[in-house]
Every structure is written in C-alpha cells, then in structure tokens.
Amino acid sequence: QAEPIRVLITGAAGQIAYSLIYMVSSGEVFGKDQPIILHLLDIPPMTKVLEGVCMEINDCALPIVREVVATTNVAEAFKDISAAFLVGAMPRKQGMERKDLLSANVRIFKEQGQALDQHAKKDVKVLVVGNPANTNALICSKYAPSIPKENFSAMTRLDQNRGQSQIAVRCGVPITNVKNVIIWGNHSSTQYPDINHAEVITAGGDKKKVRDAVNDDAWLNDTFISTVQKRGAAVIAARGLSSAMSAAKAASDHMRDWWQGTDGRWVSMGVFSDGSYGTPAEVMYSFPVTCANKKWTIVQGLAIDDFSRQKLDSTGNELMEERGEAIAACEA
Ligand code: NAI
C-alpha cells in the first residue's frame, strides 16, 4: 500500500474546516487508497475546539487516516507536508477597513510562506482559501522561494461551482450536463464569471452553447454575473454565517482535480499569471486550466470579446492594487 502523505488544513477549528476535514479524510481528494496523516493548525485560543474536532475525527473511524497532528505550532504543522489547504485567516471585524484586513492577513501568509519554505516538501501543493485568497497565495509563494511558483494556487472553484449550478438550474439539467464555465481574475466582487465558452447538454439531449440554450442575453450578461459575484453575501444574509459546506466542497474539488487530473475538463484556479490573455503577469489570476500529472496548464486560444476584455482588465487591475498593498504591508 502507498506510503501515507501529510496533509495540512489550517483554520482547523473553523467552519470550513469542519466540513473539509471529513471530505479529505474520506478519500475523495487524494484517493481511497492513499493513507494520510492529517496536520491541523489553528491559533492558541482555539486549542480546546481543536481537541473536540480531533475527538470527532477519531469517532468517524476513517480507514485512510493514520494519524492526526493537531497543533498551534507553525513549524510542526508545516513539517514534511505534501499538500496544504490554507483556510485559516483573520475574519473581518466590525469597523475594519478592507485594507486593515488585507494587511493583517498577508502577514499570516508571509509567516506561512516562510514555514513552507523551511519545512514542507518541495513538491507541496498549496491551495489558499483564506481571503483575500489570490493575494494571500501570491505572498505565500513570494516568501517560499525554494518552492516552484506553480505549486501555489488560490480558490475560485466555489465561484465556478456557483456559476455552473446557476446555469444547470436555469436549463433544468443536472450539474454534470454543464461544462466550461470560467472564472477569471480575483476571488472578489470583480471576478468575471464567463459563459461564452460554456456548453450544456439540454433536457432534450442536444449539445448547445450555453448562450444559445439559455437564449436570454440580458439574464446572462447581468443577472447571472451579479448572482455569482454576490452569492457569498446572499448566503451570509440567509444563514447568518458565510459559505462553509460549499467552500469545503470547492476546496476538495480543486485539490482533487490538481492531484488526480481533469481528463481534459476545464476548471478555474487562481494561479501565477504568465500574462496569458493580456492579464497582468505575476499576480495570482484565475484562469481556465486543465490538470495532468499534478500540473496545471492554462487553456489557450479562447476568443475574448470586448465585453469580456473590459472585465478581465478590471479584475486584473484590482489584483495589481492588492499586490502593491500586500507587499507594502509585508515590508512595513
Ligand atoms: P472561521 O472564522 O470559521 O474559521 C477560521 C479559523 O482560522 C478560525 O478557527 C481561526 O482561529 C483560524 N485562524 C485564524 N488565524 C489563523 C492562523 N494564523 N493560523 C491558523 N489558523 C488561524 O472562517 P471560515 O468560514 O472557516 O473561513 C475561513 C476563510 O476562508 C475566511 O478568510 C473566508 O473569508 C475564506 N473563504 C474563502 C472562500 C473562497 O472562495 N476563496 C469561500 C469562503 C470563505
């Protein structure tokens, strides 16, 4: 049987982790034959909650979980890990400006980048979920120079899943009938959910472009985009808490596809931009990618119309601004 791999989940006492730990431990992400040693990191005030989570992991009686290392020590958490879900981050408190939140969080990701550099395996795959996810991922990679930049990514899969689901519901088909919905740019309200290349197998069994199947440009260009962009806020308004089950599902989808490959399917991931599609280079920009052999490749050659161009540029500009603020906060 395969040697166990060490998998880190940070923010392990929080609400996303509460769902994610089970998904990872059930074998959905790394495979049912891949034993894992779970590393769980949170901050000292959460020690007791973390103990409770560990009790429940034991009580789940999970065949692939060989050991649980629950800790508040960063070095111990990052030691010899092959994969990391960086979920833990400081939540926005009342009266806090976006800028204050960004600077508090990028400092966490600077420290965790340094820990990756010193303690993790050099082929570690890092998925940043904690917000601002794209910029946190960039900072993490900047402070882990011994690890290739392509090993860092930011989560926009929840946005992709939300978009795909909106289209499936609108067309009255199962989610698996919809493919190639793209999320471009930042995981923020400037993200661009793009259906121009998406296809659907209709209820009648025909394969169609989503634009033709829906046949309602006003809905696609306006309602669809804003519903996806504002879905996080809608969940908070309804549930009184931010998306957690769906965020965990998206994180496990993202890592599974990266680890096990996509068989040609397109998925969206925030990755280190090489300037493809005229986007700013050296920011963590969400692109359509395919994955094989634990590597992602940006899907090339898609036509970008004027409507899309403007949206790709505006989310790119936001990422450049965030990068400037984040680097300044790290160097202060
Ligand atoms: P939560 O507040 O329930 O849990 C966060 C946990 O992280 C807490 O237990 C906290 O103590 C811990 N934490 C804080 N600082 C830490 C540090 N330095 N090291 C380790 N752990 C630390 O929050 P929730 O709902 O689990 O969300 C986590 C993050 O994910 C938030 O930043 C949220 O904005 C983000 N998020 C991102 C999404 C995406 O699509 N990229 C979707 C949904 C949430």
Residues whose N, C-alpha, C, O or C-beta is under 5 A from the ligand:
A	BS01	NAI	T10 G11 A13 G14 Q15 I16 A17 L41 D42 I43 M46 V87 G88 A89 M90 P91 I108 V129 G130 N131 A133 M155 L158 H187 S243 A247
